[in-house]
């Protein structure tokens, strides 16, 4: 069960990184900031949930 949760977090992190790339390609700094913040929170969740 916990393994599936970590896989879901990994998928969410990869999606956030893809959206960061899209925002950078469009030079949308506000969206890039939002998605980088989101990716940082997602990346920190396993340590908090452990």
N, C-alpha and C positions, 0 to 999 in steps of 0.2 A: 504494500500500500504506500509506504513512504517513498519507494523507488519511483512509483508512478507520479507522485507529487514533484519529485526532483526533475523528472522528464518534462512535466508540464512547465516547470519554471525555466528549464533550458529552452524549450520551444518559445516561451514568452520572451526570454532574453534575446534569442535570435531574431524574433520578429521586431523587437524594439530596435535592435541594431540595424536591421534592414530599413526601418522607418527613419532612423537617424541618417542613413546614407541618402535616402530619398530627399530628406529635408536639406542636406548639404548640397545635393545636386541642384536644388531649386534656390539655393542661397537664402533659405528661410531660417534665420538664426533663432527666432522664437520657438519654432517647432523642433529645431535641433536641440535646443536647451531642454525643452519639455521631454523629448524622448531620451536624452542622455540622463536626465534626472530619473526617469522611469526605469531605464536600464540599470542605473546604479542601485535603486531600491530593490529591483528584482535580483540583482547579483548578491546583495547583502542578505536576502531572506533566508537562505539555507543556514547561515551562521546563527541567525536569530531563532530559527525554528528547530535547530539541532538540539 
